[in-house]
Amino acid sequence: MNQDQINRALDAVATTDTAVAEGLAMVGYPAPRNRPPGFQALLEIIANQQISKKAASAILGRLSDLMEDPSARAFAARTDAELQAAGLSRPKIAYARGVADAILSGALPIDRFPEMPDSEVLESLIALKGLGRWSAEIYCMFSLGRPDLFPGEDIALQEAMKRLKGLPERPKPKQTRELASAWAPHRTAMSVFLWKYYRGAPAEIARAEIAANQIATKS
């Protein structure tokens, strides 16, 4: 999604959701988060799992030095020792090798993803070890430009949802997805917005807003 598409999607949601309208006024529109489709994007998703962005960036930089062409074929040609020296853990090497092998064998029809519906792309990706629903949805959202996905397992999105909606506690994945269903067909744009809102709307502000709403309700 480009900037104009994100802005228009959020404006559409804001017309029916006052909390979103207020959140937009507070933090503004988020920038796009696009990635080229293909093996490199999936490798980046795997590398980013359960570590800081800074650490993942360093690993990806070393992998880029190791492979001039970060394709499935180039990755498959690297030894475990080389990949470990770049910073990838043994499990992540195994996951990425599984993805590379699936692409090279044709088991993962990644070139046909743009023509496939969300459900089929997600099913194909989740079938691979190391790529859960969150990883699959992130690929669909940012490498395929799918406009209506919402990774409810994302803790930052759950916390942002709590602050935005003034919830007493952080919602579980199922509840997060249920609440986000009201934003269809613009849930990808809302995901990007909530990640920005998470960084730009401190918990102190959220607590103050909740307290103000409680006082207003009682009076």
C-alpha positions, 0 to 999 in steps of 0.5 A, a space after each residue: 500500500 502506498 501513502 495515499 492508499 493508507 491515508 484514504 483507508 484511515 480516513 474511511 475508518 475515522 468517519 465511523 470510529 471516533 477513537 481512530 479519528 482522535 488517534 489520527 489527530 494525536 499521532 498522524 498518518 503512518 508511513 508505508 511498510 512495503 517489502 519486495 516479494 520473494 525469498 528475501 522478504 521471508 528471510 527477513 521475517 524469520 531473522 526478525 523473529 524474537 530479537 530486537 530490530 537492531 540485532 536483526 538489522 545487523 544480521 541481515 547486513 551480514 547476510 547481505 555481505 555473504 550473499 550478493 543475491 539474497 535468493 533462495 538458491 543463493 541461501 541454499 548454497 551457503 553452509 550452516 557455518 557461514 550462516 551462523 557466522 552471520 548471526 542466524 541461529 540453528 533453528 532460523 537456519 533450518 526454517 530459512 532452508 525449509 523455505 528456500 527448498 520449498 521455493 526451489 522445488 516448487 512446493 511453495 508457489 511464491 510466483 503465483 501468490 499475487 493471483 492467489 486469495 489471502 486464505 490460500 497464500 496464508 495456508 501455503 506459508 503456515 504449512 512451512 515450519 517456522 512461519 506462523 500466522 503472524 509471519 504469513 500475514 506480515 508477508 501478505 500485508 507488506 510484500 503482496 499489498 493485501 489491504 485487509 489483514 490484521 495480525 492479532 497475535 502481535 503484542 504491540 497491536 494488542 497494547 495499542 488496541 487497549 490504549 486506543 479503545 480504553 480497555 481495562 486490559 490488553 485483549 487476547 489475540 481472538 478478542 483483538 481480531 474480533 474488535 478489528 473486524 469492525 475496520 474491514 476492509 481496511 485492517 492492514 492500514 489500521 495495523 500500520 496505524 496502530 504500530 505508530 500509535 503504540 510508539 506515539 501514544 504513551 501509556 500515561 496518556 492512555 491512562 489519563 484518557 481512561 480516567 477522564 472517560 470514567 469521570 465523564 460517565 459518572 457525572 
